[in-house]
Amino acid sequence: MNNQWLEDLQCLVVRFSHLGIGADLASLSMLEAWGLYRYLSRLAGG
């Protein structure tokens, strides 16, 4: 299973730390984390 997106999500959370997501990241389900990844990826322009 490719978990590169999880590492990318951590980088995006740091990049968008002003949104205050970092503290809640560990409590997200995989589906919620994927949705957050897609959202932050779009914000980042990717």
ROSE-4610 file (N, C-alpha, C; in Angstrom, 1 decimal, always signed):
// ROSE-4610
residu = [M/M/M/N/N/N/N/N/N/Q/Q/Q/W/W/W/L/L/L/E/E/E/D/D/D/L/L/L/Q/Q/Q/C/C/C/L/L/L/V/V/V/V/V/V/R/R/R/F/F/F/S/S/S/H/H/H/L/L/L/G/G/G/I/I/I/G/G/G/A/A/A/D/D/D/L/L/L/A/A/A/S/S/S/L/L/L/S/S/S/M/M/M/L/L/L/E/E/E/A/A/A/W/W/W/G/G/G/L/L/L/Y/Y/Y/R/R/R/Y/Y/Y/L/L/L/S/S/S/R/R/R/L/L/L/A/A/A/G/G/G/G/G/G]
num = [1/1/1/2/2/2/3/3/3/4/4/4/5/5/5/6/6/6/7/7/7/8/8/8/9/9/9/10/10/10/11/11/11/12/12/12/13/13/13/14/14/14/15/15/15/16/16/16/17/17/17/18/18/18/19/19/19/20/20/20/21/21/21/22/22/22/23/23/23/24/24/24/25/25/25/26/26/26/27/27/27/28/28/28/29/29/29/30/30/30/31/31/31/32/32/32/33/33/33/34/34/34/35/35/35/36/36/36/37/37/37/38/38/38/39/39/39/40/40/40/41/41/41/42/42/42/43/43/43/44/44/44/45/45/45/46/46/46]
x = [+0.8/+0.0/+0.9/+0.6/+1.4/+0.9/+1.7/+1.4/+2.1/+2.6/+3.3/+2.3/+1.1/+0.1/+0.1/+0.3/+0.3/+1.5/+2.6/+3.8/+3.5/+2.9/+2.6/+1.6/+0.7/-0.3/+0.3/+1.3/+2.0/+2.7/+3.3/+4.0/+3.0/+1.8/+0.8/+0.2/+0.1/-0.4/+0.5/+1.8/+2.8/+2.8/+2.6/+2.6/+1.4/+0.2/-1.0/-1.3/-0.3/-0.4/-1.3/-1.4/-2.3/-3.8/-4.1/-5.5/-5.8/-4.7/-4.9/-5.3/-4.8/-5.2/-4.3/-3.1/-2.0/-2.4/-3.0/-3.4/-4.4/-5.3/-6.3/-6.0/-4.8/-4.5/-4.5/-4.0/-3.9/-5.3/-6.3/-7.6/-8.5/-8.0/-8.8/-8.8/-9.9/-9.9/-9.2/-8.9/-8.2/-9.0/-10.3/-11.2/-11.1/-11.2/-11.1/-9.8/-8.7/-7.4/-7.2/-7.8/-7.7/-8.4/-9.6/-10.4/-9.6/-8.9/-8.1/-6.9/-6.3/-5.2/-5.6/-6.8/-7.3/-7.6/-8.1/-8.5/-7.2/-6.2/-5.0/-4.2/-4.3/-3.6/-4.1/-5.4/-6.0/-5.7/-5.6/-5.2/-3.7/-2.9/-1.5/-1.3/-2.4/-2.3/-1.9/-2.0/-1.6/-2.7]
y = [-1.2/+0.0/+1.2/+2.2/+3.4/+4.4/+4.7/+5.7/+7.0/+7.3/+8.5/+9.7/+9.6/+10.7/+11.1/+10.1/+10.5/+11.4/+11.1/+11.9/+13.3/+13.3/+14.6/+15.4/+14.7/+15.3/+16.0/+15.4/+16.0/+17.3/+17.3/+18.4/+19.6/+19.2/+20.2/+20.8/+20.0/+20.5/+21.5/+21.2/+22.2/+23.5/+23.3/+24.4/+25.3/+24.7/+25.4/+25.4/+25.6/+25.5/+26.6/+27.7/+28.8/+28.4/+27.3/+26.8/+26.0/+25.7/+25.0/+23.6/+22.9/+21.5/+20.5/+20.9/+20.0/+19.2/+19.9/+19.2/+18.1/+18.2/+17.3/+16.2/+16.2/+15.3/+13.8/+13.6/+12.2/+11.6/+12.4/+11.9/+11.6/+11.9/+11.7/+10.3/+9.8/+8.5/+8.6/+7.5/+7.5/+8.2/+8.0/+8.7/+10.2/+10.6/+12.1/+12.6/+11.9/+12.3/+12.4/+11.5/+11.6/+12.8/+13.1/+14.3/+15.5/+15.6/+16.7/+16.9/+15.7/+15.8/+16.3/+15.9/+16.4/+17.9/+18.3/+19.7/+20.6/+20.2/+21.0/+20.9/+19.8/+19.7/+20.7/+20.8/+21.8/+23.3/+23.5/+24.8/+25.1/+24.1/+24.2/+24.3/+24.1/+24.2/+22.9/+21.8/+20.6/+19.7]
z = [+0.0/+0.0/+0.0/-0.9/-1.0/+0.0/+1.0/+2.0/+1.8/+0.6/+0.4/+0.6/+0.4/+0.6/+2.0/+2.9/+4.4/+4.7/+4.2/+4.4/+3.7/+2.5/+1.9/+2.7/+3.3/+4.2/+5.3/+5.9/+7.1/+6.6/+5.5/+4.9/+4.6/+4.1/+3.8/+5.1/+6.1/+7.4/+8.0/+7.8/+8.3/+7.5/+6.1/+5.2/+5.5/+5.9/+6.2/+7.7/+8.5/+9.9/+10.5/+9.7/+10.1/+10.2/+9.6/+9.6/+10.9/+11.7/+13.0/+12.9/+11.9/+11.7/+12.4/+12.7/+13.2/+14.4/+15.4/+16.6/+16.4/+15.5/+15.2/+14.3/+13.7/+12.6/+13.1/+14.3/+14.8/+15.0/+15.3/+15.6/+14.3/+13.2/+11.9/+11.5/+10.9/+10.3/+9.0/+8.4/+7.1/+6.0/+6.0/+5.1/+5.3/+6.5/+6.8/+6.4/+6.7/+6.4/+4.9/+4.1/+2.7/+2.1/+2.7/+2.3/+2.6/+3.8/+4.1/+3.2/+2.9/+1.9/+0.6/+0.0/-1.2/-1.2/-0.1/+0.1/+0.2/+1.0/+1.1/-0.2/-0.9/-2.2/-3.2/-3.2/-4.1/-3.6/-2.3/-1.9/-2.3/-2.3/-2.7/-4.2/-4.9/-6.4/-7.1/-6.4/-7.0/-7.1]
